[in-house]
Amino acid sequence: MRVLITGGAGFIGSYLAEAYLKKGDEVYIIDDLSTGSLENIKSFQNNPHFKDRLFVFTDSIFNHDLMLELTGTCDAVFHLAAAVGVRYILDNPLESIKINIQGTEKVLELCAKFKKKVLIASSSEVYGKHLHAPLVETDNIIYGPSDKFRWSYAASKLMDEFTALAYFRTKGLKVIIARLFNTVGPRQSGAYGMVIPRLTEQALKNEPLTVYGDGTQSRTFTFVEDVVKALIALMENDAAAGEVFNIGGTEEISIFNLAEKIIKHTGSSSEVVLIPYEKAFEKDFEDMLRRVPGIEKIKKFIDFDPETDLDTILRHVIAYYREKLTSSSLI
């Protein structure tokens, strides 16, 4: 099979690409490297067993001619190219909206043209300000005001979902929507506001672990390899077309307790420091105080059950960053 992954040099995309290469498939990656990195695919890009089946294009999904060629060539498309991370979205609000809405529309248009099955990576952000748990795919949506640009990302991803489902209903496009809940693992960058890599780096440097707000906001975290298995299984399930699925973990933890757990795992001498949101983000920010997915629906379709617990996830991430920091100190 030939697989196209937009955003394939990103954190999740790189793991997905590697998984398909190991299955013996051809993988086509397009990534403009705005938040992705060639470093993410370096380990398998240089693998002699993969070199004849991996094709990497450092370009934009807005390059119509290239996307036309790639979509026509491939059998299935994973659309992961998007603005990611709270920090990036607040710093680049217009570009984030353009990438998420216009970019997804272009991918869906080409997939419909060639009748290619496509999976759209959405986000738990679409649920907005709900406090109940678990969040299920049929829940109503609650957002903050439009002058808080934090919600522009949530609204743009929801618009992606509406557009994708409209293509399914009006053109019969086989499209799947996956709402991802805090996917984490080695290779993830803390540069765009991702909490576990950011806190891990601080702990390994024995710096204060900066937790925003009062630290009581809670999340679940999902290991990237578990997420990739779910994405592949959904793509292979014909019954999943036209459906929306949560993909997330089940261990809820407050960010303050997460920071303490990271200190314990690293053996760090760091302390946790609470930073008010207005100092951390200056403006346009509101937080989701709780985000826990219901995964009963996806279990029915692909028997999904996250295999990797939070402590194991942290051990993987800490080992990665410890090696990275050691290597950089030797240069």
FIGUKE-995629 format. One record per residue: x, y, z of N, C-alpha, C in turn. Coordinates in steps of 0.001 Angstrom, whole numbers, padded with zeros to 6 digits, always signed. Last residue first. Layout:
BEGIN
XYZXYZXYZ;...
This chain:
BEGIN
+028950+018318+022836+029311+019001+021574+030193+020219+021875;+028076+017389+025193+029360+016870+024725+029842+017568+023473;+025605+018407+025559+026640+018920+026456+028024+018458+026022;+024103+016932+023762+024327+018347+023474+025433+018932+024347;+024073+014424+025051+024728+014568+023737+025045+016021+023432;+022561+015045+027335+023929+014570+027469+024709+014757+026175;+020126+015710+026184+020856+016734+026932+022320+016329+027123;+019447+013207+025059+019561+014402+024224+020380+015487+024912;+019287+011540+027287+020292+011271+026252+020529+012503+025382;+017130+012805+028548+018408+012672+029250+019543+012430+028250;+015102+012524+026694+015636+013861+026961+016953+013816+027724;+014768+009690+026773+015039+010399+025514+015694+011747+025782;+014156+009235+029452+015339+008607+028865+015750+009323+027582;+011738+010668+029623+012894+011082+030424+014181+010500+029855;+010082+009141+027926+010365+010545+027616+011616+011024+028356;+010043+006627+029259+010485+006746+027861+010914+008183+027540;+008989+007368+031761+010322+006756+031680+010885+006855+030266;+006451+008289+031009+007435+009224+031560+008843+008651+031501;+005272+005865+030194+005428+006977+029253+006517+007927+029736;+005247+004534+032651+006072+004019+031550+006309+005090+030499;+003420+006132+034035+004781+005972+034549+005730+005465+033466;+001064+005814+032467+001744+007099+032544+003180+006971+033042;+001053+002762+030443+000613+003615+031542+001500+004860+031653;+000052+001536+027378+001187+002126+028082+000711+003067+029181;-002141+000677+025970-001324-000328+026643-000303+000278+027604;-005482+001639+025521-004093+002084+025660-003274+001113+026503;-007432-000110+023408-007234+000036+024846-005768+000425+025053;-009732-000792+020844-008627+000041+021324-008599+000097+022843;-011348-002286+019108-010899-002874+020372-009687-002116+020925;-012447-000948+017001-011122-001550+016793-010547-002160+018068;-015158-000390+017728-014758-000473+016318-013437-001211+016131;-015367-000338+020467-016325-001154+019718-015870-001371+018275;-013419+001507+021150-013258+000110+021584-014166-000811+020770;-014533+003851+020277-013414+003304+019508-013141+001856+019899;-016556+004131+022294-016897+004019+020872-015760+003372+020089;-015231+004363+024748-016096+003214+024505-016391+003027+023017;-013675+006377+025700-013139+005593+024579-013991+004355+024287;-013794+009688+026723-014510+008425+026722-014037+007637+025510;-011010+011567+028040-011807+011019+026942-012628+009798+027317;-010795+014517+029819-010711+013059+029968-011584+012425+028889;-009856+017361+031016-009975+016785+029676-009716+015287+029767;-010374+020466+032668-010399+019006+032739-010585+018448+031328;-010071+023126+032128-009721+022672+033465-009701+021152+033589;-008591+024781+029575-009554+023718+029822-009174+023099+031162;-007951+028324+029908-007558+026924+029951-008773+026013+030022;-007398+031071+027788-008246+030440+028794-007909+028960+028773;-005717+033879+026517-005651+032492+026969-006725+032184+027992;-005208+036463+025622-005939+035552+024739-005975+034109+025229;-001930+037217+027031-003303+037540+026633-003916+036370+025856;+000304+036095+028672+000070+037529+028450-001378+037854+028088;+001120+033598+029451+000642+033767+028085+000285+035203+027730;+002181+033826+032042+002691+032799+031136+002328+033085+029686;+000732+035798+033277+002183+035970+033142+002772+034988+032137;-001822+034806+033235-001583+036097+032588-000100+036402+032437;-001631+032424+034724-001821+032357+033277-001467+033675+032588;+000971+032357+037204-000365+032782+036767-000478+032782+035242;+002793+029549+038042+002861+030787+037266+001450+031177+036838;+004273+027775+040664+003024+028121+039990+003155+029493+039332;+006855+025468+040670+006522+026882+040828+005259+027180+040022;+008375+022767+042258+007273+023200+041399+006942+024648+041719;+011948+022282+042206+010692+022509+042906+009637+022941+041893;+014626+019884+041620+013738+020990+041256+012550+021095+042200;+016329+017855+041773+016247+018705+042962+015327+019903+042733;+015252+014686+040361+015637+016094+040270+015542+016795+041627;+014687+012139+039648+015580+012346+040782+016065+013777+040861;+012848+011617+037711+014155+012110+037262+015165+012191+038399;+010622+010794+039164+011197+009891+038168+012599+010326+037732;+010092+013095+040733+010419+011807+041368+011126+010885+040385;+009466+014981+038786+010596+015216+039700+011049+013898+040328;+007185+013776+037742+008364+013926+036890+009613+014178+037741;+005456+014039+039912+005803+012695+039446+007064+012746+038574;+005173+016805+040021+005790+016096+041146+006245+014692+040736;+003831+017199+037600+005147+017801+037823+005882+017094+038963;+001440+015847+038149+002300+015397+037057+003725+015924+037244;+000396+017457+040129+000833+016102+040484+001714+015492+039400;-000151+019705+038492+000741+019824+039648+001276+018440+040042;-001965+018667+036694-000662+019073+036184+000332+019264+037335;-003658+015676+037757-003521+017130+037735-002115+017481+037249;-004753+012945+035726-003812+013469+036710-003790+014991+036614;-006260+009924+034676-006390+011369+034874-005435+011823+035973;-005764+007508+032473-005247+007911+033786-005303+009434+033925;-006482+006881+029890-007523+006753+030914-007056+007190+032297;-005891+008431+026625-005583+007594+027775-006678+007641+028823;-007483+008422+023341-006837+009002+024513-006615+007993+025612;-009335+009327+020767-008183+008460+021020-007422+009069+022190;-012711+009426+019702-011712+009848+020679-010581+008829+020702;-013935+009672+016385-013452+008831+017475-012517+009590+018402;-016570+009799+014059-015640+010572+014891-015246+009721+016088;-017237+008517+010713-017362+008510+012169-016275+009368+012832;-016895+008038+008045-017987+008914+008441-018181+009028+009934;-015598+004773+008443-015822+005923+007563-017050+006713+008005;-015472+002452+009891-015112+003688+010578-015370+004936+009733;-015880+000222+008379-017042+000731+009116-016762+002059+009800;-013355-000475+007475-014286+000175+006544-015477+000797+007257;-010367-000142+008931-011735-000530+009280-012731+000222+008395;-007887+000884+008488-008160-000440+007918-009596-000903+008154;-007918+003220+009933-007808+003311+008469-008173+001984+007813;-007954+002135+012513-009114+002870+012013-009095+002958+010490;-005363+001064+012624-006523+000178+012723-007793+000854+012216;-003831+003407+012496-003717+002400+011440-004934+001478+011442;-004630+004649+014888-004822+005318+013603-004788+004317+012448;-003781+002771+016820-005209+003081+016662-005483+003737+015311;-001017+002869+016509-001727+001602+016296-003212+001844+016061;-000642+005552+017277-000354+005136+015904-001046+003811+015582;-001249+005426+020018-002053+006258+019119-001870+005813+017677;+000818+003831+020959-000565+003367+021101-001487+004132+020156;+002952+005515+020427+002873+004238+019712+001488+003611+019840;+002494+007680+022171+002392+007872+020728+002283+006553+019969;+000409+007329+024993+001704+007072+024373+001550+007061+022857;-001531+009920+026349-001524+008691+025565-000175+008520+024882;-002924+011287+029330-001866+011275+028323-001813+009909+027653;-005360+013543+030682-004855+012185+030490-003819+012262+029370;-005464+016270+033077-005380+015716+031737-005169+014199+031813;-006587+019131+035005-006208+017723+034849-006278+017284+033393;-005758+021855+037130-006274+021402+035838-005732+020004+035545;-004346+022614+039333-005405+021623+039542-006026+021146+038228;-002509+024643+039005-002041+023267+038871-003109+022213+039046;-003240+027240+038905-003066+026677+040251-002660+025201+040224;-001272+028466+036148-002489+028481+036952-002227+027916+038335;+001371+026251+035113+000530+027420+034905-000771+027313+035701;+004463+025414+036429+003097+024941+036217+002181+026153+036154;+007745+024897+035951+006740+025950+035880+005388+025369+035488;+010134+023706+037960+009113+023221+037046+007955+024211+037064;+013374+025147+038125+011992+025101+038631+011046+024579+037561;+015994+022822+037109+015365+024142+037100+013967+024034+037707;+017476+020553+036622+017286+021001+038003+016801+022442+038087;+017383+019547+034147+018336+020654+034334+018294+021200+035760;+015353+017765+034429+016686+017226+034166+017773+018292+034310;+013197+019558+034726+013591+018679+035825+015015+018163+035639;+013037+020763+032203+013296+021581+033390+013806+020718+034544;+012405+018524+030634+013663+019252+030415+014018+020097+031633;+009865+017939+031737+010964+016971+031811+012318+017655+031620;+008300+020127+031079+008597+019871+032487+009767+018896+032653;+008300+019760+028247+008761+021012+028862+009156+020794+030318;+007217+017208+027807+008617+017483+027454+009162+018757+028092;+004585+017749+029034+005500+016726+029546+006945+016963+029095;+003358+019965+027566+003684+020042+028985+004708+019004+029448;+004002+021987+024830+003680+020625+025251+004217+020383+026661;+004668+024468+023783+003794+024437+024939+003413+023052+025408;+006497+024272+021783+005200+024855+021433+004189+024745+022563;+008777+023002+022726+008896+024382+022248+007548+025056+022017;+009035+020434+023445+008343+021292+024399+008267+022730+023939;+008536+017816+021052+009211+019048+021482+008366+019803+022496;+008926+014324+020993+008023+015467+021096+008775+016665+021656;+010772+012288+021154+010799+013138+019946+009836+014314+020027;+008819+010089+023212+010100+010598+022735+009928+011316+021395;+005442+011269+023987+006467+010257+023801+007777+010890+023391;+001827+011786+023670+003172+012113+024172+004132+010957+023901;-001252+013369+023077-000327+012314+022658+001087+012709+023047;-003822+014611+024023-002495+014710+024635-001609+013500+024336;-006104+013051+022228-005999+013614+023572-004549+013518+024057;-007578+013496+019036-006434+013049+019828-006362+013802+021156;-010100+012343+017193-009836+013401+018176-008753+012918+019141;-010298+011556+013902-009721+011080+015167-009419+012269+016063;-012477+010684+011368-012010+011784+012211-011532+011223+013541;-012388+009544+008017-012424+009198+009441-011869+010375+010226;-014034+009139+004923-013234+009975+005813-013475+009562+007262;-014717+008522+001840-014438+007715+003023-013478+008467+003926;-017144+010510+000297-015725+010358+000607-015554+009540+001884;-019669+011097-000624-019343+009712-000343-017879+009463-000047;-020482+013655-000953-019668+013082-002028-019278+011631-001780;-022060+014254+001280-022460+014751-000041-021707+014096-001193;-020949+012986+003531-022389+012928+003290-022773+013309+001866;-018185+013483+003347-018688+012109+003493-020147+012026+003071;-018141+016252+003259-017627+015492+002120-018125+014046+002161;-019128+016708+005840-019906+017163+004681-019445+016456+003408;-017074+015746+007381-018344+015018+007403-019255+015451+006259;-015144+017728+006788-014896+016324+006470-016200+015530+006405;-016402+020011+007818-016083+019923+006390-015883+018476+005967;-016543+019398+010549-017766+019674+009793-017520+019487+008290;-013783+019178+011093-014665+018025+011249-015960+018204+010451;-012911+021786+010632-012341+020673+009853-013262+019459+009907;-014317+023038+012663-014687+023322+011279-014124+022269+010341;-012856+022065+014807-014258+021668+014680-014751+021925+013260;-010474+023391+014312-010490+021930+014225-011924+021405+014124;-011362+026017+014732-010854+025638+013412-010835+024116+013252;-012056+025979+017438-013088+026238+016436-012629+025808+015046;-009547+025514+018620-010647+024576+018827-011708+024728+017741;-008203+027840+017749-007718+026513+017360-008845+025490+017486;-009649+029846+018971-009602+029810+017502-009132+028447+017010;-009341+029856+021666-010467+029097+021141-010489+029049+019619;-007203+031541+022083-007053+030127+022440-008142+029303+021761;-008025+034103+021652-007601+033335+020487-007260+031881+020813;-010667+035685+022693-009668+034813+023299-009200+033827+022230;-012644+036852+021288-011442+037669+021494-010368+036913+022279;-014754+035073+021269-013883+035099+020092-012644+035973+020274;-015159+033337+024465-015425+034408+023499-014382+034453+022389;-015162+029673+024704-015073+031020+025243-015305+032047+024145;-017481+026945+024010-016262+027724+023809-016321+029051+024553;-018706+023770+024048-018773+025027+024806-017442+025764+024659;-020733+021373+022446-019471+022112+022444-019655+023429+023187;-022139+018194+023488-022231+019550+022967-020873+020237+023129;-021045+014830+022714-021208+015960+023630-021406+017268+022877;-020481+012634+021178-021760+013302+020938-022013+014483+021879;-018078+011562+022086-018116+012163+020758-019402+012932+020473;-017496+012506+025530-017866+011557+024479-018150+012297+023190;-015466+012750+028339-015997+013455+027182-016291+012431+026089;-016410+011165+031487-015563+011352+030309-016269+012167+029225;-016555+014420+032961-015764+013342+032382-016564+012046+032480;-017086+017994+032833-017463+016624+033162-016514+015626+032496;-016426+020480+031938-015774+020030+033170-016086+018569+033485;-015860+022089+028765-016555+021096+029589-015743+020727+030832;-014896+023965+026961-014778+024232+028399-015541+023260+029297;-013898+022093+024104-014020+023380+024769-013960+023298+026277;-013738+020035+022305-014757+019939+023360-014904+021235+024147;-011580+020451+020657-012904+020785+020126-013978+020749+021207;-009298+019477+021867-009616+020895+022055-011031+021231+021603;-008759+016996+020980-009636+017090+022151-010030+018528+022434;-008737+017128+017377-008142+017377+018691-009193+017364+019788;-008018+015334+014334-008628+016444+015052-008047+016474+016465;-006806+014178+011433-006430+014269+012847-007049+015525+013448;-008576+012333+009151-008307+013699+009589-007979+013683+011080;-007909+010004+006698-008122+010193+008137-007684+011605+008515;-009330+008880+003661-008532+009871+004379-008909+009896+005858;-009325+007189+000550-009706+007191+001959-008772+008114+002728;-009929+008752-002520-008951+008151-001627-009412+008272-000177;-011021+009809-004955-011725+008793-004159-010763+008021-003256;-009922+011940-006203-009339+010633-006518-009994+009474-005758;-011557+013970-005158-011294+013897-006600-010814+012505-007002;-011338+013585-002427-012626+013351-003084-012450+013188-004591;-008698+014380-002082-009077+012999-001757-010418+012640-002405;-008928+017064-002781-008131+016170-003617-008459+014708-003341;-010601+018003-000702-010979+018198-002110-010230+017219-003017;-009089+017453+001574-010362+016758+001357-010804+016858-000100;-006948+019247+001197-006694+017809+001278-007979+017030+000989;-008323+021689+001261-007586+021296+000047-007313+019790+000037;-009345+021685+003882-010264+021735+002740-009572+021267+001460;-006978+021784+005356-007819+020589+005411-008789+020536+004247;-006137+024399+004693-005309+023237+004385-006122+021961+004362;-008156+026022+005708-007927+025977+004261-007102+024758+003858;-007951+025279+008542-009206+025260+007776-008953+025125+006278;-005184+025216+009343-006159+024222+009794-007386+024150+008902;-003929+027381+008069-003424+026017+007904-004509+025003+008233;-005534+029557+008993-005378+029272+007560-004944+027829+007335;-005175+029458+011752-006519+029300+011186-006429+028906+009716;-002396+029930+011881-002967+028704+012435-004350+028427+011849;-002118+032468+010801-001522+031339+010092-002114+030021+010580;-003417+033942+012826-003936+033933+011462-003411+032742+010675;-001839+033399+015221-003271+033096+015122-003803+033009+013698;+000791+032788+016461+000529+032791+015013-000952+032531+014737;+000851+032739+019213+001834+033581+018528+001536+033737+017044;-001122+030905+019790-001271+032270+020284-000315+033224+019589;+000001+028631+018536-001297+029157+018097-001499+030598+018549;+002351+028169+019970+002418+028469+018538+001127+029125+018061;+001285+027605+022549+002195+028729+022333+002246+029135+020872;-000258+025272+022142-000885+026521+022581-000001+027722+022267;+000130+023136+019341+000674+023723+020562+000088+025081+020878;+000140+023388+015762+000068+022615+017000+000659+023400+018162;-001408+023477+012609-000766+024264+013668-000934+023498+014970;-000897+020510+010626-001740+021488+011322-000870+022333+012232;-001015+017448+009078-000418+018780+008988-001368+019802+009606;-002247+015038+008950-001773+015450+010273-001178+016855+010253;-004089+013012+007234-003873+014465+007267-003550+014896+008689;-003288+010279+005433-003426+010721+006820-003104+012208+006840;-004661+008466+002774-004074+009733+003215-004350+009937+004696;-004054+005794+000452-004706+006324+001645-003948+007552+002125;-002701+005370-001900-003960+004647-001685-004751+005210-000510;-001084+007843-004065-001251+007039-002843-002636+006400-002734;-001206+009382-006398-000288+008236-006319-000646+007287-005192;-002944+011464-005880-003262+010529-006956-002433+009265-006894;-001502+012745-003897-002804+012163-003576-003217+011143-004628;+000751+013613-005364+000898+012695-004236-000412+012003-003894;-000356+015342-007331+000433+014169-007712+000493+013133-006585;-001592+017249-005703-002377+016538-006722-001670+015238-007108;+000576+018237-004310-000452+017487-003577-001343+016695-004535;+001874+019533-006453+002533+018439-005738+001512+017589-004992;-000049+021447-007180+000420+020469-008161+001074+019271-007482;-000424+022989-004791-001509+022213-005390-001000+021113-006315;+000859+023568-001948+001432+023361-003279+000487+022413-004030;-000192+023456+000537-000803+024432-000361-000163+024411-001752;+001378+021839+001993+000168+021216+001462-000591+022191+000561;+004807+022566+001150+003538+022902+001791+002379+022131+001174;+007808+020590+001667+006953+021511+000922+005641+021684+001673;+009850+018286+001299+009835+019451+002182+009087+020555+001462;+009046+015034+000976+008929+016297+000255+008831+017430+001271;+010251+011770+000766+010049+012935+001628+010070+014209+000793;+009564+008454+000671+009699+009618-000204+009303+010861+000591;+010513+005133+000998+010239+006381+001712+010552+007572+000814;+011370+002892-000256+009932+002980+000023+009552+004244+000780;+014049+002698-000467+013315+002611-001727+011812+002745-001536;+014875+002820+002220+015204+003922+001313+014425+003889-000004;+014550+000827+004098+013402+001695+003827+013631+002654+002663;+016893-000479+004481+015724-001315+004194+014514-000467+003784;+018695+001507+005250+018766+000971+003878+017572+000103+003500;+017721+004351+006951+017681+002892+007016+017683+002317+005598;+017466+007038+006982+018768+006516+006583+018842+004993+006634;+014959+007338+008001+015202+007830+006642+016515+007267+006095;+015074+006579+010624+014616+005578+009654+014768+006037+008212;+016293+008787+011859+016678+007436+012255+016230+006383+011253;+015029+011106+010814+016420+010793+010480+016766+009335+010739;+012649+012111+011498+012627+010965+010578+014029+010483+010233;+013219+014219+013201+012251+013204+013635+012271+011953+012765;+014812+015907+011767+015456+015114+012808+014538+013980+013272;+013132+017394+010288+013745+016253+009615+014471+015358+010609;+010203+018401+011998+011658+018455+011882+012170+017210+011166;+007318+020623+012380+007981+019334+012241+009480+019515+012084;+006528+023199+012219+006637+022635+013572+007234+021232+013548;+007324+023689+009605+006988+024822+010476+006998+024404+011936;+007881+021810+007645+008810+021939+008767+008543+023167+009645;+006134+021068+005751+006827+022347+005517+007793+022685+006648;+005863+017858+004392+005931+018649+005622+006697+019933+005331;+004867+014740+003269+004994+016148+002910+004899+016963+004190;+005831+011444+002514+005723+012482+003539+005790+013843+002884;+004845+008277+001736+005113+009583+001148+004835+010635+002220;+005764+004927+001843+005335+006089+002616+005787+007372+001923;+004812+001604+001170+005471+002813+000686+004897+004005+001435;+005080-001105+003618+004371-000203+002709+005262+000925+002212;+006043-002786+005569+006410-003077+004184+005754-002173+003165;+005775-002163+008172+004767-003082+007636+005069-003465+006192;+007701-000270+008455+007957-001577+009061+006954-002624+008592;+006333+001844+007267+007540+001314+006628+007868-000073+007162;+004349+002288+009191+003970+001787+007868+005175+001233+007108;+005949+003218+011317+005119+002021+011489+004723+001432+010140;+007049+005561+010259+007920+004442+010593+007136+003136+010723;+004725+007147+010054+005511+006812+008867+006376+005582+009119;+004048+007387+012744+003121+006735+011821+003857+006289+010561;+006207+008826+013710+005956+007480+014237+005029+006698+013307;+005838+011188+012252+007078+010420+012074+006912+008995+012589;+003353+012147+013168+003524+011729+011782+004747+010873+011567;+003873+012973+015783+003029+011798+015544+003251+011259+014138;+005855+015103+015129+005995+014116+016197+005186+012850+015909;+006445+015550+011570+006066+015978+012917+006192+014829+013894;+006750+014714+009080+008000+014935+009826+007704+015489+011217;+004189+014637+008031+004849+013374+008352+006192+013505+009039;+002302+016416+007178+002872+016619+008508+003650+015392+008978;+000515+013873+005515+000813+015302+005598+001265+015589+007031;+001311+010939+004175+001152+011529+005504+001510+013002+005422;+000128+008404+002097+000563+009800+002161+000281+010329+003552;+001022+005137+001211+000394+005993+002219+000991+007392+002150;+000394+002293-000650+001073+003590-000653+000303+004545+000259;+000838-001199+000000+000000+000000+000000+000870+001244+000000;
